[in-house]
Every structure is written in structure tokens, then in C-alpha cells.
Amino acid sequence: MHIHVETSSGMPITRQIAAQIRAQCAGGLLRPGQRLPSVRALAAQLAVNQNTILRVYERLTAEGLLERRHGAGTFVSSHFPSRQLKTQRHLLRQELSRLVELARTLNVEPEDLHRLLEEALGQSGRSVPPLSKDF
């Protein structure tokens, strides 16, 4: 599981981590029944307080996305709240639409916007499919 925390962003670290776990579940990178790193291990990996990870896991468990099994760890729920994941994708589409509108307002060419997205995803180890002409 890869999570990137941006300490200089205005978003609280717990929200960043929770959003990335949700996105990885929605995108299929984390599958139902898959074990997540322990609170201690993820806190060490991200260089954050263990209580931060504990709060994230508790929040996502309350949402039904994760399951905590006493003595076994934290797992992606086998009863995925698919409606919630669809809502997350809808919110992502809305944010992307706002980004595209901002790019148009700033006269950013589609190729430049695509390059910026490639750069941002490159920092996370992901890639972007080729640009469609329908921008």
C-alpha cells in the first residue's frame, strides 16, 4: 500500500490518509479481505504518530470500509460499501471538472494540463493514459 502525506498542504494528515485508502479501495488496489499494515508499521512508514493512523482506521471502520479483527489486524471489508465508493468517484469527477474549468480559465492547453497530471501522478508512481482529443 502506497500513501503519500503532504505536510505542507492545508488538508489534515488524517484526511489525506483516509482519502488515499478510500481511493485505493475504489480503484481496486486494495481488495476486500486484504490486510492493511499495522498501526505501528504504517505510522513508522509515514513518519506520523500512531494515534493518527489509529484514528484513520477507526473512522474507516465506522464507515464500513475496513474491519478490525482482534489479534489479527485491520482488513478491507469483505462487505464493501459500494454506494460510498461510487460517491467518492462522483466527488473525484466533480473535482476534476473544476480543475478542467480552472485550466480553461487560465488558458492552459489540454496538452499542458495532461503533462501536469502526468507529473503529479509520476510522483505517486502511477501513469496517465494517452490524451483524448475530446478535451
C-alpha positions as CSV (number, residue, x, y, z in Angstrom):
1,M,0.0,0.0,0.0
2,H,1.5,3.3,-1.0
3,I,0.4,6.5,0.8
4,H,1.9,10.0,0.4
5,V,1.4,12.6,3.1
6,E,1.9,16.2,2.1
7,T,2.6,18.1,5.3
8,S,2.5,21.5,3.6
9,S,-1.0,21.0,2.2
10,G,-3.9,22.6,4.0
11,M,-5.6,19.2,4.4
12,P,-5.2,17.4,7.8
13,I,-3.0,14.3,7.6
14,T,-5.8,12.1,8.8
15,R,-8.0,13.2,5.9
16,Q,-5.2,12.7,3.4
17,I,-4.5,9.2,4.6
18,A,-8.2,8.3,4.8
19,A,-8.9,9.7,1.3
20,Q,-6.0,7.7,-0.2
21,I,-7.1,4.4,1.4
22,R,-10.7,5.1,0.1
23,A,-9.3,5.8,-3.3
24,Q,-7.2,2.6,-3.3
25,C,-10.2,0.6,-2.3
26,A,-12.3,2.3,-5.0
27,G,-9.6,1.7,-7.6
28,G,-9.1,-2.0,-6.7
29,L,-5.6,-1.6,-5.4
30,L,-6.8,-2.7,-2.0
31,R,-9.2,-5.6,-2.3
32,P,-11.8,-7.0,0.0
33,G,-10.2,-9.1,2.7
34,Q,-6.8,-7.7,2.2
35,R,-4.8,-7.0,5.3
36,L,-3.6,-3.4,5.9
37,P,-0.3,-2.6,7.6
38,S,-0.4,-2.5,11.4
39,V,-1.0,0.9,13.0
40,R,2.6,0.9,14.2
41,A,4.0,-0.1,10.8
42,L,2.1,2.5,8.8
43,A,2.8,5.2,11.3
44,A,6.5,4.4,11.0
45,Q,6.3,4.3,7.2
46,L,4.6,7.7,7.0
47,A,6.6,9.2,10.0
48,V,3.4,10.2,11.8
49,N,2.0,9.5,15.3
50,Q,0.4,6.1,15.8
51,N,-2.7,7.8,17.1
52,T,-3.1,9.4,13.7
53,I,-3.3,6.0,12.0
54,L,-5.5,4.6,14.7
55,R,-8.0,7.5,14.1
56,V,-7.9,6.8,10.4
57,Y,-8.5,3.1,10.8
58,E,-11.3,3.8,13.3
59,R,-13.0,6.3,11.0
60,L,-12.8,3.9,8.0
61,T,-14.1,1.1,10.2
62,A,-17.1,3.2,11.3
63,E,-17.8,3.9,7.6
64,G,-17.8,0.2,6.9
65,L,-14.7,0.3,4.6
66,L,-12.4,-1.5,7.0
67,E,-12.8,-4.3,9.5
68,R,-10.7,-4.6,12.7
69,R,-10.2,-8.2,13.8
70,H,-8.9,-8.6,17.4
71,G,-5.5,-10.1,17.3
72,A,-5.4,-10.4,13.5
73,G,-5.2,-6.8,12.3
74,T,-7.1,-4.4,10.1
75,F,-8.6,-5.6,6.8
76,V,-10.5,-4.1,3.8
77,S,-14.1,-5.0,4.5
78,S,-15.4,-8.0,2.6
79,H,-18.8,-6.2,2.6
80,F,-17.6,-3.2,0.6
81,P,-19.9,-0.2,0.9
82,S,-20.1,0.2,-2.9
83,R,-22.5,3.1,-2.7
84,Q,-19.9,5.1,-0.7
85,L,-17.2,4.3,-3.3
86,K,-19.5,5.5,-6.1
87,T,-19.9,8.7,-4.1
88,Q,-16.2,9.0,-3.9
89,R,-15.8,8.6,-7.6
90,H,-18.5,11.2,-8.2
91,L,-16.7,13.7,-5.9
92,L,-13.5,13.0,-7.8
93,R,-15.3,13.7,-11.2
94,Q,-16.6,17.0,-9.7
95,E,-13.1,18.0,-8.6
96,L,-11.6,17.1,-12.0
97,S,-14.3,19.1,-13.7
98,R,-13.4,22.1,-11.6
99,L,-9.8,21.6,-12.4
100,V,-10.5,21.5,-16.1
101,E,-12.6,24.7,-15.9
102,L,-9.8,26.4,-14.0
103,A,-7.3,25.3,-16.6
104,R,-9.6,26.7,-19.4
105,T,-9.9,30.0,-17.4
106,L,-6.2,30.2,-17.2
107,N,-5.8,29.4,-20.9
108,V,-3.9,26.2,-20.1
109,E,-3.7,24.0,-23.2
110,P,-5.1,20.4,-22.9
111,E,-1.6,19.0,-23.6
112,D,-0.1,21.2,-20.8
113,L,-2.8,20.1,-18.3
114,H,-2.2,16.5,-19.3
115,R,1.5,16.9,-18.8
116,L,0.9,18.4,-15.3
117,L,-1.3,15.5,-14.4
118,E,1.4,13.1,-15.7
119,E,3.9,14.9,-13.4
120,A,1.6,14.7,-10.4
121,L,0.9,11.0,-11.0
122,G,4.5,10.3,-11.7
123,Q,5.3,11.5,-8.2
124,S,2.9,8.8,-6.9
125,G,4.3,6.1,-9.2
126,R,1.2,6.0,-11.4
127,S,0.8,6.8,-15.1
128,V,-1.8,8.6,-17.3
129,P,-3.4,7.1,-20.4
130,P,-2.8,9.0,-23.7
131,L,-4.7,12.3,-24.1
132,S,-8.0,12.1,-25.8
133,K,-9.0,14.7,-28.4
134,D,-12.3,15.2,-26.6
135,F,-10.9,17.7,-24.1
